[in-house]
C-alpha cells in the first residue's frame, strides 16, 4: 500500500514538474494575443481602417521613423482617413513576440508596396511595436521603424 502511494505521489510530482506553470501558460497566451493584435493592426493600416487603428492605438501613442520623424495617434488616423496611400502589400514576416509582465514587443520585417498620391513605393523595413496592458486590454503605445532596407543585389 505504501509503495503504491509513493509511486502515485512520485508520478504526480513528475507530471506537475513537466506541466507548464500558470505564468508560462499566461505568457504564451499573451504572446498569442499580441501577435494576433499586431496582425490585426497591420491589416487595418493596409485597409486604411481608422476605426480599428483607433481601437488598438493607445491615446499617448508615438511612432518614430528611421529618419526620426515622430507621428502621434491623431496623425496616423488622419492619414488613414485621407486615404492618400493605397497599399498593395503591407506584409510582415519574421515576426517575433516577447512579453515582460504588462509590456510586449512585436518585431518583424515589413514589406510595403503601393502608392501615395499616385507615386509608387516598394520597400522593406524592420519595426518594433511596443504594447502595454491597460485596464481595457493590450494597447499599441510605441512604434519604431528602421530605415528602408537596401534592395537585394
N, C-alpha and C positions, 0 to 999 in steps of 0.2 A: 504494500500500500504506500509506504513512504517513498519507495523507489519510483512508483508511477507518478506520485505527486511531484517529486523532484524533477523527473523528466518533463512533466507538463509545465512546471514553472520555468525550467530552462528553455523549453521551446517557446513559451510566451515571451521570455526576455529577449531571445534572439529575434523573434518576429517584431517585437517592439523596437529593437535597435535598428532593424532594417527598414522599418516603415518611415516615410518622410515625417518630419516634425511638423506641427501645425504652422510654425513660422516659415518652413521651407515650402509647404503647400500654399500658404498665403502669398509668399514671394512669387511662386510660379503663377498663381492666379493674377497677381499684379502685373507681371511681365506680359502675360497673355492679354490682359485688358489694355495695357499701354500700347502693345503692338497693334491691336485692333483699332484703338483710338487714333493712332498715328496714321494708319492706313485710311481710316475714315476722313481724317483731316486732309491728307494729300488728295483724296478723291474730291473733296469739297473745293479745294483750290483749283483743281483741273476743271471742275464744272462751274467755277465762279459762283459757288453756293454760299453766299454771305451768311445766310441764316445758320447753316451747320457750322461754319467757321466761327461765328459769334458764340455759339453754344460751347465750343471747345476752348476758345481762347480765354485766358484769364483777363480780368479788367486791366491789370498792370502789365500786360504782355509787351515784350520788346523783341524785335528781330534785328540782328546785327549781320550785315552782309560782309563778304570777304573784303570789300573795299571800305568798310567802316560806316556804311550808310545805316542809319537807325530808323526803323519804322515801328509804329505802335499799332495797337488793335484797330483803332479808327482808320488809319491809313490803309491797312490790309483790307478791311471791309469795304472801304470806298473804292479801292482798286477792283475788288471782285464785283461790286455793284455796277461799276462803269463798264465792265466787260471789254475793255480795250485789248486784253490779252486773251487769245483763243489758243488753248492747249491741244496739241495732237498727242503729246506724251507728257506725263508727269509721273514717271515710274521710278519707284525706289527699289534698290537691290542691296544685297549685302547688309541687311538690317540687323542691328544688334540692340538688345534691350537690357538695361541694367536698372536695378531698383535698390535704393538705400532708404528704408523706412518709408517716409512720406514724400520722397523725391525719386523720380525716374528719369532716365535719359535714353532716348532712342537716337541711334546714329545709323546713317545709311548713305549710300551713293544715290544721287537723284539725276535722272535723265530728263531734261526739259527740252521740249521741242514744240514750236508753234509760231504764232505771230503776235506782235504787239504793234498796234496802229498800222497793221499791214506789213510791217517789217519782220522777216523771218528770223528765228533764233533756233539754235540746236546745240546744246552743250550739256556737260555733266559737271556735278559738283558734289561735295560731301556736306552733310548737315548734321547737326546735333540739336535735337529738340528736347528741352527740359520740361518735365511735367511735375506739378505739385498736387498732393492730395489735399483737397479742401472739403469743407462740410457738404458741398454739392457734388463731390466726386473729383476725379482727376481733371486738372485744367492745364493747358499748354501755357507756360509762363515765359519761356525764353527760347528763342531760336538763334542759332548761329550757323552761317553758311560759309563755306570756303570760297576762294576764288574759283573761277572756271578751271576745270581740269584741262591739261593740254590734250589736243586731239591725238589719237593714236597714230603712229607712223604709217 
